[in-house]
Amino acid sequence: MTKNNLIKILVGVVVVLVLAIIIMLISIGSGSLSELFMLIRYVLLQQIGVVLVLAAGGFYIIRVVWRLHSKPLAIALAVLVLGGGLFVWGNETHSPHFAMPAFMHTYHPGDHRPDLPLSNIMKFFAAYDNFEKVEDIGRDPNDVPPPLNRDWSETVEVYLETKEVIAEVAPEVFFNYWTYNAQVPGPMLRVREGDTVNVTIKNHESSLHSHNVDLHAVTGPGGGATLSRVAPGETKGFSWKALNPGLYIYHCATANVSTHNSHGQYGLILVEPEEGLPEVDKEFYIVQGELYTKGKTGKKGLTVFDSEALLDGIPDYVTFNGRIETNGEPRMKASVGDKIRIYVGNGGVNLISSFHPIGEIFDLVYDEGGIGSEPLQNIQTTAVLPGGASIVEFTADVPGSIILVDHALARMNKGAWAIIEIEGEAQPDIYAPIDMGDGVEHTEYGGH
């Protein structure tokens, strides 16, 4: 390869890059392109590094063969390429692309794969300017509809809008969430046993995918999913009767279901029993979910969905209400003596949540969200299944921070925690330090 040829190649690469930038400026706009560049700059640096390594390696091999004029070496390289090609061809189940590991096969109903193909990536960049940039994707855990306090059935209107947005998972870590009503989880819904529920679902015009809703409280094919699939810009509705009291997950059931759920499309619906639930002082709403992204946990910039991690069940983030909690002001607060009820869900798609309050005991647990049988009492940790729910209650006995966690504790490092700040007077008869200088003998455990 001569110096002139090398210069021509470099000039060609620069021309292609300039043309690509001009096309992006025209289609996206300078302001949005600048914003997008700030989100993907780390990915671009990685890709530039890969290109440089591959180019340098290829150039080195070509130069070696060229200088040696070695026919055996050239034949060996040709055989190597041929062998690799035969392996790829013989092992093929899917055409390779950038979103899913090459040649991996899955068996979802309808043969819908859990990946987002290259065409979707191109569509995403072309439509970037249309996506809403949500400042806080995490739904406020205080956002609970009030108790219904009625002894009659009604027709209840529910409105859901599916929307694909961009928001922070953690500081400087961004993800393309798919949502109900632009937050994760979707709004908590509250109806009464015997109510007729009319659901209106709209897919926002900016969405790139079709969506629907499957409410686990619904008796009917697909839990409503068969009647509610909406293309971008489309609106549909369906009606159902709330027959069974309990706490239920709802989620998107558009194929591939696991892909939609792991982008944040889930929420809870409470069907109160005819007699209602006992009164409490505080109610909170928490849904655990999993995010699967390329790169390691904490990789900054706009993260890309990782279907291989999804299939392996190894999420990079495990969140309560869609994002990592900050170490600032806790969003949940109560006072000493308050009776607290938490509506807990698990949007999945892989992990069982071992829901636990550090520093408290659940007085009551409505196991698996069931209402009608006797609740469990004095429970330290309760299992919340993927696609399941639980109702937990406890009385705030002492002031301080109650940390809610998934007690598979490595998940705390991936974000599975939240804090309830309990305010009020100290209760030394329940919890207090010991003055070790008081001269009183103390029983010791665990020592010698």
C-alpha positions as CSV (number, residue, x, y, z in Angstrom):
1,M,0.0,0.0,0.0
2,T,1.6,3.3,-1.1
3,K,1.6,6.5,0.8
4,N,-0.7,8.1,-1.8
5,N,-3.2,5.3,-1.5
6,L,-3.2,5.6,2.3
7,I,-3.8,9.4,2.0
8,K,-6.7,8.7,-0.4
9,I,-8.3,6.3,2.1
10,L,-8.0,8.8,4.9
11,V,-9.5,11.6,2.8
12,G,-12.4,9.3,1.9
13,V,-13.1,8.5,5.5
14,V,-13.1,12.3,6.4
15,V,-15.5,13.0,3.5
16,V,-17.9,10.3,4.7
17,L,-17.8,11.6,8.3
18,V,-18.4,15.2,7.1
19,L,-21.4,14.1,4.9
20,A,-22.8,12.1,7.9
21,I,-22.5,15.1,10.1
22,I,-24.2,17.3,7.5
23,I,-27.1,14.8,7.1
24,M,-27.5,14.6,10.9
25,L,-27.5,18.4,11.2
26,I,-30.3,18.6,8.6
27,S,-32.4,15.8,10.0
28,I,-31.9,16.4,13.7
29,G,-30.9,20.1,14.0
30,S,-27.8,21.7,15.5
31,G,-29.2,22.1,19.0
32,S,-30.5,18.5,19.3
33,L,-27.4,17.1,17.6
34,S,-25.3,18.9,20.3
35,E,-27.4,17.5,23.0
36,L,-27.3,14.0,21.5
37,F,-23.5,14.2,21.1
38,M,-23.2,15.0,24.9
39,L,-25.2,11.8,25.6
40,I,-23.3,9.5,23.2
41,R,-19.8,11.0,23.4
42,Y,-18.4,8.1,25.5
43,V,-19.8,5.5,23.1
44,L,-18.3,7.5,20.2
45,L,-14.9,7.5,21.9
46,Q,-15.2,3.7,22.3
47,Q,-16.2,3.2,18.7
48,I,-13.4,5.4,17.4
49,G,-10.9,3.4,19.5
50,V,-12.2,0.2,18.0
51,V,-12.0,1.5,14.5
52,L,-8.4,2.7,15.1
53,V,-7.4,-0.7,16.5
54,L,-9.0,-2.6,13.6
55,A,-7.6,-0.3,11.0
56,A,-4.1,-0.4,12.4
57,G,-4.3,-4.2,12.7
58,G,-5.5,-4.6,9.2
59,F,-2.9,-2.3,7.8
60,Y,-0.2,-4.2,9.7
61,I,-1.3,-7.6,8.3
62,I,-1.5,-6.2,4.7
63,R,1.9,-4.7,5.0
64,V,3.4,-7.9,6.3
65,V,2.0,-9.9,3.4
66,W,2.9,-7.2,0.9
67,R,6.5,-6.9,2.0
68,L,7.1,-10.7,2.4
69,H,5.5,-11.5,-0.9
70,S,4.7,-14.7,0.9
71,K,2.2,-17.0,-1.0
72,P,1.9,-19.4,1.9
73,L,1.1,-16.6,4.3
74,A,-1.5,-15.2,1.9
75,I,-3.0,-18.6,1.5
76,A,-3.1,-19.1,5.3
77,L,-4.9,-15.8,5.8
78,A,-7.4,-16.7,3.1
79,V,-8.0,-20.1,4.8
80,L,-8.5,-18.3,8.1
81,V,-11.1,-16.0,6.6
82,L,-12.8,-18.9,4.8
83,G,-12.9,-21.1,8.0
84,G,-14.4,-18.2,10.0
85,G,-17.0,-17.7,7.3
86,L,-17.9,-21.4,7.2
87,F,-18.3,-21.4,11.0
88,V,-20.6,-18.3,10.9
89,W,-22.7,-19.7,8.1
90,G,-23.0,-23.2,9.7
91,N,-23.9,-21.7,13.1
92,E,-26.4,-19.2,11.8
93,T,-29.9,-18.9,13.4
94,H,-30.3,-15.1,13.0
95,S,-28.5,-12.6,10.8
96,P,-26.0,-10.7,13.0
97,H,-26.5,-7.1,13.9
98,F,-25.6,-4.6,16.6
99,A,-28.4,-5.1,19.1
100,M,-28.3,-8.8,19.8
101,P,-25.4,-11.3,19.9
102,A,-24.9,-12.8,16.5
103,F,-26.6,-16.1,15.8
104,M,-28.4,-16.3,19.2
105,H,-31.8,-17.9,18.9
106,T,-34.8,-17.4,21.2
107,Y,-38.3,-19.0,21.3
108,H,-40.8,-16.3,22.3
109,P,-44.4,-16.9,21.1
110,G,-44.7,-15.7,17.5
111,D,-40.9,-15.9,17.2
112,H,-40.5,-12.3,18.3
113,R,-36.9,-11.7,19.4
114,P,-36.0,-9.6,22.4
115,D,-33.5,-7.4,20.5
116,L,-33.8,-4.0,18.9
117,P,-32.4,-4.3,15.4
118,L,-30.1,-1.9,13.6
119,S,-33.0,-0.3,11.8
120,N,-34.5,0.7,15.2
121,I,-31.2,2.4,16.1
122,M,-31.3,4.4,13.0
123,K,-34.9,5.3,13.5
124,F,-34.1,6.4,17.1
125,F,-31.4,8.8,16.0
126,A,-33.7,10.2,13.3
127,A,-36.5,10.7,15.7
128,Y,-34.4,11.9,18.7
129,D,-35.7,15.4,18.6
130,N,-39.3,14.1,19.1
131,F,-38.6,12.2,22.4
132,E,-39.6,14.0,25.6
133,K,-36.6,14.5,27.9
134,V,-38.0,13.7,31.4
135,E,-36.3,15.4,34.2
136,D,-37.2,12.7,36.8
137,I,-38.4,9.4,35.5
138,G,-39.0,7.9,39.0
139,R,-42.6,8.2,40.1
140,D,-43.1,9.7,43.5
141,P,-43.8,6.9,46.0
142,N,-46.3,9.2,47.7
143,D,-48.4,9.3,44.5
144,V,-51.1,6.9,45.7
145,P,-54.8,7.5,44.9
146,P,-56.8,8.0,48.1
147,P,-59.0,5.3,49.6
148,L,-62.4,5.0,47.7
149,N,-64.6,5.1,50.9
150,R,-67.7,4.1,49.1
151,D,-70.1,1.1,49.4
152,W,-71.4,1.0,45.9
153,S,-70.0,0.1,42.5
154,E,-69.2,2.7,39.8
155,T,-67.9,3.0,36.3
156,V,-64.3,4.1,36.6
157,E,-62.4,5.8,33.7
158,V,-58.7,5.0,33.3
159,Y,-56.4,6.9,30.9
160,L,-53.0,5.5,30.0
161,E,-50.6,7.0,27.4
162,T,-47.7,5.0,26.3
163,K,-44.7,7.1,25.6
164,E,-41.0,6.5,24.8
165,V,-38.8,9.1,26.6
166,I,-35.2,9.7,27.6
167,A,-34.2,10.2,31.2
168,E,-31.5,9.6,33.8
169,V,-31.2,6.2,35.5
170,A,-28.4,7.7,37.7
171,P,-26.4,10.9,37.4
172,E,-25.1,11.2,33.8
173,V,-26.5,7.7,32.9
174,F,-29.3,8.0,30.4
175,F,-31.8,5.4,29.1
176,N,-34.6,5.3,26.5
177,Y,-37.5,4.3,28.8
178,W,-40.8,3.1,27.5
179,T,-43.5,4.3,29.9
180,Y,-47.1,4.7,30.9
181,N,-47.8,8.4,31.4
182,A,-44.1,9.3,31.1
183,Q,-42.9,7.9,34.4
184,V,-41.8,4.5,35.9
185,P,-43.8,2.9,37.2
186,G,-47.0,3.9,35.5
187,P,-49.7,5.5,37.7
188,M,-51.1,3.5,40.5
189,L,-54.8,2.6,39.7
190,R,-57.4,2.1,42.4
191,V,-60.9,0.6,41.8
192,R,-63.4,-1.3,43.9
193,E,-64.6,-4.9,43.6
194,G,-67.6,-4.8,41.4
195,D,-66.6,-1.7,39.5
196,T,-66.8,-1.5,35.7
197,V,-63.5,-0.1,34.4
198,N,-63.2,1.7,31.1
199,V,-59.6,1.8,29.9
200,T,-58.5,4.3,27.2
201,I,-55.0,3.8,26.0
202,K,-53.2,6.1,23.6
203,N,-49.7,5.6,22.0
204,H,-48.0,9.0,21.7
205,E,-47.1,10.1,18.2
206,S,-43.4,10.1,19.0
207,S,-43.2,6.4,19.9
208,L,-41.3,4.1,17.6
209,H,-43.0,0.9,18.7
210,S,-46.5,-0.4,19.2
211,H,-47.7,-0.9,22.9
212,N,-50.6,-2.2,24.8
213,V,-51.6,-3.1,28.4
214,D,-52.2,-6.4,30.2
215,L,-53.8,-5.8,33.6
216,H,-53.5,-8.9,35.8
217,A,-56.7,-7.9,37.5
218,V,-58.7,-8.4,34.2
219,T,-60.7,-11.5,33.5
220,G,-60.4,-11.9,29.7
221,P,-57.9,-12.8,26.9
222,G,-54.6,-11.1,27.4
223,G,-55.8,-9.2,30.4
224,G,-56.9,-6.5,27.9
225,A,-53.8,-6.8,25.7
226,T,-55.7,-8.3,22.8
227,L,-58.0,-5.3,22.7
228,S,-55.5,-2.5,23.5
229,R,-52.6,-2.8,21.0
230,V,-52.0,0.7,19.7
231,A,-49.6,1.9,17.0
232,P,-47.9,5.3,17.4
233,G,-50.6,8.0,17.4
234,E,-53.4,5.4,17.8
235,T,-56.0,5.3,20.6
236,K,-58.2,2.3,21.7
237,G,-60.4,1.4,24.6
238,F,-61.9,-1.6,26.4
239,S,-64.1,-2.3,29.3
240,W,-63.9,-4.9,32.1
241,K,-65.4,-5.7,35.4
242,A,-63.3,-6.0,38.6
243,L,-64.3,-9.4,39.9
244,N,-61.4,-10.2,42.3
245,P,-60.0,-7.9,45.1
246,G,-56.3,-7.7,45.4
247,L,-53.1,-5.9,44.3
248,Y,-52.1,-6.6,40.7
249,I,-49.4,-5.8,38.3
250,Y,-50.2,-4.3,34.9
251,H,-47.6,-4.2,32.1
252,C,-47.1,-4.0,28.3
253,A,-47.7,-7.3,26.6
254,T,-46.6,-6.4,23.1
255,A,-44.1,-8.9,21.8
256,N,-41.3,-9.2,22.8
257,V,-42.9,-8.8,26.2
258,S,-39.7,-9.0,28.2
259,T,-38.2,-6.2,26.1
260,H,-41.1,-3.8,26.8
261,N,-41.2,-4.6,30.5
262,S,-37.5,-4.2,30.9
263,H,-37.8,-0.7,29.5
264,G,-40.1,0.3,32.3
265,Q,-43.6,-0.5,31.2
266,Y,-45.4,-1.7,34.3
267,G,-47.4,-0.4,37.3
268,L,-49.9,-1.5,39.9
269,I,-53.7,-1.6,40.2
270,L,-55.5,-2.1,43.5
271,V,-58.9,-3.7,43.5
272,E,-60.3,-2.8,46.9
273,P,-62.6,-5.3,48.5
274,E,-66.3,-4.3,48.8
275,E,-65.7,-3.4,52.5
276,G,-62.6,-1.5,51.8
277,L,-59.2,-1.8,53.5
278,P,-58.5,-0.8,57.1
279,E,-57.5,2.8,57.5
280,V,-53.8,3.7,57.8
281,D,-51.8,6.9,58.3
282,K,-49.5,6.7,55.3
283,E,-49.6,4.8,52.0
284,F,-46.6,4.4,49.6
285,Y,-46.2,3.0,46.1
286,I,-43.0,1.1,45.1
287,V,-42.4,-1.1,42.1
288,Q,-39.1,-2.9,41.6
289,G,-37.7,-3.2,38.1
290,E,-34.7,-4.2,36.1
291,L,-32.7,-2.4,33.4
292,Y,-30.4,-4.1,31.0
293,T,-27.8,-1.9,29.4
294,K,-24.6,-2.3,27.4
295,G,-21.4,-1.8,29.4
296,K,-20.9,-2.0,33.1
297,T,-23.1,-0.5,35.8
298,G,-22.4,3.3,36.0
299,K,-21.3,3.7,32.4
300,K,-22.0,7.3,31.6
301,G,-23.9,8.7,28.6
302,L,-26.8,7.2,26.7
303,T,-26.9,3.5,27.4
304,V,-28.0,1.0,24.9
305,F,-30.4,-1.9,25.7
306,D,-28.6,-5.3,26.1
307,S,-30.7,-8.2,25.1
308,E,-28.0,-10.8,26.0
309,A,-28.0,-9.5,29.6
310,L,-31.8,-9.7,29.5
311,L,-31.8,-13.4,28.5
312,D,-29.1,-14.2,31.0
313,G,-31.0,-12.4,33.7
314,I,-28.1,-10.2,34.8
315,P,-29.4,-6.6,35.0
316,D,-27.1,-3.6,35.3
317,Y,-29.6,-1.7,37.4
318,V,-32.3,-2.9,39.8
319,T,-34.4,0.1,40.8
320,F,-37.3,1.1,43.0
321,N,-39.5,3.3,40.9
322,G,-37.4,3.4,37.8
323,R,-34.2,5.1,38.8
324,I,-31.4,5.1,41.4
325,E,-32.4,7.0,44.6
326,T,-30.2,9.9,45.5
327,N,-28.5,10.3,48.9
328,G,-30.3,13.6,49.4
329,E,-33.7,14.2,50.9
330,P,-35.8,11.0,51.3
331,R,-39.0,11.2,49.3
332,M,-41.0,9.1,51.8
333,K,-41.6,10.6,55.3
334,A,-43.7,9.6,58.3
335,S,-43.9,10.2,62.0
336,V,-43.5,8.0,65.0
337,G,-46.7,6.2,65.7
338,D,-47.9,6.2,62.0
339,K,-49.3,3.1,60.6
340,I,-47.7,2.7,57.2
341,R,-48.9,0.6,54.2
342,I,-46.7,0.0,51.2
343,Y,-48.1,-1.3,47.9
344,V,-45.1,-3.2,46.4
345,G,-44.8,-4.6,42.9
346,N,-42.2,-6.4,40.9
347,G,-42.1,-5.4,37.2
348,G,-39.4,-8.1,36.6
349,V,-38.5,-9.5,34.3
350,N,-36.2,-12.0,35.9
351,L,-35.6,-11.5,39.6
352,I,-37.6,-12.4,42.7
353,S,-37.6,-9.5,45.1
354,S,-36.8,-10.2,48.8
355,F,-38.5,-7.1,50.1
356,H,-37.2,-6.1,53.5
357,P,-37.3,-3.0,55.8
358,I,-34.0,-2.5,57.6
359,G,-35.0,-1.4,61.1
360,E,-38.6,-2.6,61.2
361,I,-40.8,-5.7,61.0
362,F,-43.8,-6.0,58.8
363,D,-46.8,-6.3,61.2
364,L,-49.0,-7.6,58.3
365,V,-48.2,-8.9,54.9
366,Y,-51.0,-9.6,52.3
367,D,-49.0,-12.3,50.7
368,E,-48.7,-12.1,46.9
369,G,-51.1,-9.1,47.0
370,G,-54.0,-11.4,47.9
371,I,-57.0,-10.0,49.8
372,G,-59.5,-12.3,51.4
373,S,-57.4,-14.7,53.4
374,E,-55.8,-13.8,56.7
375,P,-52.6,-11.7,56.3
376,L,-49.3,-13.0,57.6
377,Q,-48.0,-11.4,60.8
378,N,-44.6,-10.3,62.1
379,I,-42.6,-10.9,58.8
380,Q,-39.0,-9.8,58.3
381,T,-38.8,-10.3,54.5
382,T,-41.4,-11.1,51.9
383,A,-41.0,-12.5,48.4
384,V,-42.4,-10.4,45.6
385,L,-42.5,-12.5,42.4
386,P,-41.8,-11.1,38.9
387,G,-45.2,-10.0,37.7
388,G,-46.5,-10.1,41.3
389,A,-47.2,-7.8,44.2
390,S,-47.5,-7.6,48.0
391,I,-49.2,-5.3,50.5
392,V,-47.1,-4.7,53.6
393,E,-47.9,-2.8,56.8
394,F,-45.9,-1.7,59.8
395,T,-46.1,0.9,62.6
396,A,-43.3,3.4,62.8
397,D,-42.1,2.7,66.4
398,V,-38.9,4.9,66.6
399,P,-37.4,7.8,64.7
400,G,-34.7,7.4,62.1
401,S,-34.2,6.1,58.6
402,I,-36.0,2.9,57.5
403,I,-34.1,1.5,54.5
404,L,-36.3,-0.5,52.1
405,V,-34.2,-3.1,50.2
406,D,-34.2,-6.2,48.1
407,H,-32.4,-8.4,50.6
408,A,-30.5,-10.1,47.8
409,L,-28.1,-7.4,49.0
410,A,-25.8,-7.2,46.0
411,R,-28.7,-5.6,44.3
412,M,-28.4,-2.6,46.6
413,N,-25.2,-1.8,44.7
414,K,-27.3,-1.8,41.5
415,G,-29.9,0.6,43.0
416,A,-32.5,-1.6,44.9
417,W,-33.1,0.6,47.9
418,A,-35.2,3.5,49.1
419,I,-35.6,5.4,52.5
420,I,-38.5,6.2,54.7
421,E,-37.5,9.0,57.1
422,I,-39.4,8.6,60.4
423,E,-39.6,11.8,62.4
424,G,-40.6,12.2,66.1
425,E,-39.4,11.8,69.7
426,A,-36.9,9.1,70.7
427,Q,-38.4,6.0,72.2
428,P,-35.7,4.8,74.6
429,D,-37.9,2.0,75.9
430,I,-37.8,0.4,72.4
431,Y,-34.4,1.4,71.1
432,A,-31.5,3.2,72.8
433,P,-27.7,3.1,73.2
434,I,-26.2,1.5,76.3
435,D,-24.0,3.5,78.6
436,M,-21.1,1.1,79.0
437,G,-19.8,3.1,82.0
438,D,-22.8,2.5,84.3
439,G,-21.3,-0.3,86.3
440,V,-24.1,-2.7,85.5
441,E,-23.4,-6.2,84.3
442,H,-24.7,-6.9,80.8
443,T,-25.4,-10.3,79.2
444,E,-23.1,-10.8,76.2
445,Y,-23.9,-12.9,73.2
446,G,-21.4,-14.2,70.7
447,G,-18.3,-13.5,72.8
448,H,-16.0,-15.7,74.9
